[in-house]
């Protein structure tokens, strides 16, 4: 990115301000890169803040310096992605300056939007005392609108409220039409696009009637207000002399435009972020916001924070080698403050089982060498990739917490699949029967009770299934759903109790359709079930498999590892959930093609670049030790075959001299 010489000169001049003019000793508290940002002059500023480079500290001291220069705190706006981050920054400024910032505007975009709408609600057609819907309230209201729309949800499976809500939210955050969102993200619902657009309109009208807003309204109505009401836009633009935005790379289109509205009078905008950590496009984050900032503000000054306080040099060297391969980025090189450290370790494993065994064994070794379990994290691309590791850790009594969602076997779709198997293994299992029955159209709680009572009276419920005998006192819709279930159960009985094959049969049946209509993340849930089928295929009988699950589910891992603190656990997390966090020891698993990067991301170069940024984020979470693991052979998908997986292309981009390679079938590997 090129900038004129007078812009760079102004940066250098501003950084020479002496701390003696201020209460805070900036030269002692900040490094040279940070000082340049803090002492920068007015106008648009873009700060590319590398991982672990102290961006929060830089923003904090920038706010403090503005106030010391005489800027009224009420004229400063600080937008963050969590209210916690804003509170911590403002509290730090208060401690530095010894004054209260109660009247300064700081918080999430939604918090700021709410503050504005509490003042301006009448201008967008609401009363000032509007209520804010949480996600459950939002879903309930959308369900009401689905019924009000008159769409025949029983003719074919119409998407559930959760899915419709996801479509609507994505539409509003990206400023893209319902039809385009469905065409790109939910092609299986193309036939329902008109109905969903109608439901969206009903939903918007109902909220206005009820004088309530959902979270997205807090942004979209502010955006509309500023678009349509010049006087109101100018009022707030004149209020905020300085606008500071944290994690700018994560803003969506509507958030970026709101920021532009705020900065339209004084143009004093400080956008802080890291293009190399832009990983949330699936939520609507717009990578172009940070990349095109200099086009939007041609006179902006660019700063880079490249001094890393977190990781040892070999980890940063590896991370730098990876991210350099992205073509669309701000070039930067992280430099370590720490002076020495161990090279990252690359660990090929024969298969996913050996990968899990290695991680579990190494965790115990690391613990024996003085690290707490809290110092260790295992990161992965997708939640399903943690299943086998969760099983291995539980067997060994290593306590863990899952930050990527529920523990694998606590997830609703996994419990559904297991319920099918339980019905086959034990036809007297009332709980399993009722769970499975309610999956089918036309069968709710009351009808499932009736059907169960009918089966309960028989000594052989599956015998009734084979004979296609049905209760008489159920509706036609319930009867059709029950017949579909009976057909599947009959097929499962013919499989000879092979659990892996049975799970594949369930996936191939109507359950896949059920997933697509009930869950916005149905693709990830399908992957979970495929992985469960892989795991189940190693068991020779259904009883063995179900017994193993029951025993593992009831083990108290915390009671098995001796000598640790009661709350001492390792962290299992997706990389997305791990952003912003750090651990002394990090394992990254499933680093093979189709695993990381994911199979769905290899068609487009822009998707591969985001996957590479995701890997970069994973590596830069590690402070002391980084282990990069991948299976050489993995079980296949539907055919349950095995095939050789290529190592992740990201591993191939690293100079082999930058890491140590451990071969697990040899004895020389040492901690």
Helices and strands as residue ranges (DSSP letters): H 5-14, G 19-21, H 26-29, H 32-38, E 45-49, H 55-68, G 73-75, E 76-80, H 83-97, E 105-108, H 109-120, G 121-124, E 131-132, H 135-149, H 161-174, H 178-185, G 187-192, H 193-210, E 212-213, H 217-228, H 230-239, E 242-245, G 248-250, H 253-262, E 269-273, G 275-277, G 281-283, H 288-291, H 293-296, E 301-305, E 307-308, H 313-323, E 335-336, E 344-349, H 352-368, G 373-375, E 376-380, G 383-386, H 387-396, E 400-402, G 408-410, H 412-425, H 430-437, H 445-456, H 461-466, H 476-493, H 499-506, I 507-511, H 512-518, H 522-536, H 542-554, G 557-559, E 570-574, H 575-578, E 583-588, G 599-601, H 605-619, E 622-631, E 633-635, E 642-644, H 649-652, G 656-658, E 659-663
